[in-house]
Amino acid sequence: MTSLENLPAFLGYFAGSLTLLAIFLVVQTWFLRIPEWQLIREGNTAAALSVAGGAGGFALPLASAIFHAAGFADMVVWAVISGVLQFATCAAMRLLRRDVGAALARGDMAEATVMAAASLIIGLLNAACLS
């Protein structure tokens, strides 16, 4: 068997993971209720850090799910569970800091750092639990 025999599976998982990441980012933007992508285009580093932390916090368990899943459908199920945990983290942070959306919109880097760190920490723990 040559390694190129695995190319279709690789492409399927890679395309699937990029699709799941894109869906996660769309839902995250809707969930925060601030125009993060517009803020990023305007040079708002806080919004960029928040998006990057969320994406990283989702990608960590997604990578673990790809590695440990019994198949593609199993990976999707664990990706959905990981996404729900990320949104729960975001909701918890919004309860702790009710003005997080406004803080990110005005470029508050401290708020963005805490949001990104929370997402990455939960993502890392989630990824470890998938192994």
N, C-alpha and C positions, 0 to 999 in steps of 0.2 A: 504494500500500500504506500502510495506517495502522499506527501502532505497536501498536494493540490486536490486530492480526493475529498478533503475536508472543506474546500472552498465554498461549496453551496451552503453548508451549515454555518460557516463563518459569516458569509454574507447575510444569511437569514437572521442570525442573532445580532449582527451589527446593525442592520437596517431596523430590526425590531427594537433594539435598545435606543437608537436615535429617535425613532418614532415615539417611544414611551417617554424619553426625555423631553421631546418637544411638547407632548401632551401635558407633562408635569409642569413645564414652564408656562404654558397657556393658563392652566388651572391656578398656578401660583399667582400669576398676575391678576387673575380675576379675584382670587381669595384676598389678596392684600388691598384691593380696591384703590390702588394708585397707579398712574400710568408709568410704570417702571421703565418700559422700553423708550418712551418719549423722554423721560428724565435722563436716561443713559445717553441718548442721542444729543441731549443738551449739555452733557459733560458732568452729570451728577454722579460722583464717585461713590457716594453712599448707596444709591440705588443699585449701581453696578456690583458693589460688594455684597449687598443683600441677595441679588439674583445669583451671583456666583456661589455664595454659601449654600443657598437652596439647591442649586444644580449639583453641587458637590455632595451635599447631604443626601441627595437622591441617587446620584451615580455610584456612590460607595456600595450601598446594599444591592443596587442593580447589578454591579459587577460581581458581587458575591453570589447573587441569584443565578447569573449566567454560569458561573463556575460550578455551583452545587446543585442546580436544578436537574430534575429527572428528564426534562424535555422543555420544548419551547413554551408550551401552555403553562407548565409549572413555573417557569421564569416570569411569565406575565402575571400570574397570580401573586407571586412574591413581590413583584414590582408594584402592583396595586397596593398591597399591604404596606410596603415601604413608603409609597406616596401618601397614604392615609396617615402614617406616623409623622411624616414631615409636615402635613397640614395641621395635625394635632399640636405639633411643636410650635408652629406659627400661631395657632389659636391661643396656646398657653402664653406665648410671648406677648400677644396682643392684650391678654388679660392683665399681665404684669405691667405692661407699658401701653396704656390705652391710646396714646398718641403716636404709636410707632409709624403709622402711615404718613402723618404730617411731618414727623421727625426725618424720615427718609426723604420726603419731598423737599425739605429745606436743606438737605445735605448733611445731616447729623451723622458724622463718621462713628461716633461712640455707639449710637443706636444700631447702625449698620454692622459694626463689628460684633456686637452682642447677638444680633439676629443671625449673622453668618456663622458664628461660633456655635450657637445652639443647634443650628441645622447640621453642621458638620459633626458635632458630638453625637447627636441622635443618629445620624447616618452611619457613623463609625460603629456605634453600639449595635445598631440594627444589622449591619453587615457581619459583625462578629457572631451575632446570634443565629445567622443563617448558615454558619459553617458547621 
